[in-house]
Amino acid sequence: MNVKPKKRLGQHFLRNEQIAEDIANSLITPNPNLIEIGPGMGVLTKYLMKRPNVNFSVVELDEESVRYLQQQYPDFVNNIIADDFLKLDLAEMYNEPLSIIGNFPYNISSQILFKLLDYKDLATELVGMFQKEVAERVAAKPGNKNYGILTVLIQAFYDVEYLFTVHEYEFDPPPKVKSAVIRVVKNNEKQLHCDEVLFKKVVKTAFNQRRKTLRNSLKTFSFNPEYQSDPIFNKRPEQLSVKEFEEICIQISH
């Protein structure tokens, strides 16, 4: 039995066993819990099963893939969650640190990262296959054209490492874009040095007008008068570090 890749679910099954093993070996945090998103036919799953002393589960929305995994791994049936990862309450499922891994469906990969942020105190590591341009965006540094909203929000709490590129022909069916694997590991920041809701609002406002200087894009916010002459306002959002965005938020008058 083989599973037919479904376009509506963004399924592209990895065929290269060495790449699958390399992804599995990219996990570096010894968390007691591990969850794989979208295992498909288990090319990555079988390597993750070899990890000792880990509570490992997979979550799969595709019913055909679920049946395939149940047949292939009968001893693993109780660890197969037939559900939509984006709808799971991870805090209800786990009370100890969690790692997340997967060859993520491209149509929900950004949503997976935003969900990671919602559980940042629980989910301390993520290793995943993304569309290459998304991977580059998440891993970008200030001054890079790929640097954006998702970059700043993720890097406020996580260290991001671009691991390797994966070519189209390694998948069935081949996607129209290249892919890449990144590792995202929780940094030492327990919380921001400013209001988190305000931080998100400032970052999104700045990047929604990314060609403008901050003096123009953030003029809807009220700043302390002595701060308004700071040269930081002559910059564009992609030039700012996370710390500089925090500093801007601290200087906003309430």
C-alpha positions, 0 to 999 in steps of 0.5 A: 500500500502506498499513499497518494500525495494530495495537492489540497494538503500540500503533500510532497513525500520525501524519497531520499532516506539520507536526507530523512536521517539527516533531518532526524539527527538535526534535533539537538535538545534532549526534550522528553517529548517529540511530535512529528507533523505530517509523517505521510508514509513515515520516511522520517518517522522510522528514524525518529522511532530509534531515539531512546527515552523519548515520548514520540508521537505523530500527528497526521490529518490525511486519513489514508496516511493514518491507515498506512502508518497503522499498518506499517507500525502496529506497535505505534498505533497509540502514538498516531494522532489523527488530527489537525496540528494547528487545532491541537492544544499542546499544553493539554497534551504535554507538561514537559518540554517538547520538540517539534519536527517534520517535513511540513506542508508548505501551505501551513508552514508559517502557521506552524511557526506562529503556533510555536510562538503561542507555546514558546514556554513549552516547545523549545525546539523545532526542526523542519523542512520549509519552502526555501524562501520561508526558511531564508526569511526565518533565518535572515539577519538585519539588513537582508531583504528576506528579513520581515515580520516572521523573522523578528517575532521568531528571533525574539525568542528563538535562535535560528539556524539554516541547515541545508537546502533540498532540491525538488527532485528529492520529492514525490511529486516534485514541488515547484520550489526548492526546500530547506531545513532549519533548526529553531531553538529557544533562546534565554529570553523568558520574556521581552523587555517591553509589552509583547502585544505592543511589540507585535503591533509595532513590528507588523506596522513597520513591515507593512510599510517596509519601504518607509522609514520608521519616522513615517511608518510609526507616526501613529504611535506617540513617543516620548518627545526627547526620543523622537530625534533618535537616528533610529527613526531614519532606518527602515524596519529590515535594518533593526535588530530585535533589541532595537524593536524592543527599545522603540516599544519601551519609548512609546508613551502610554 
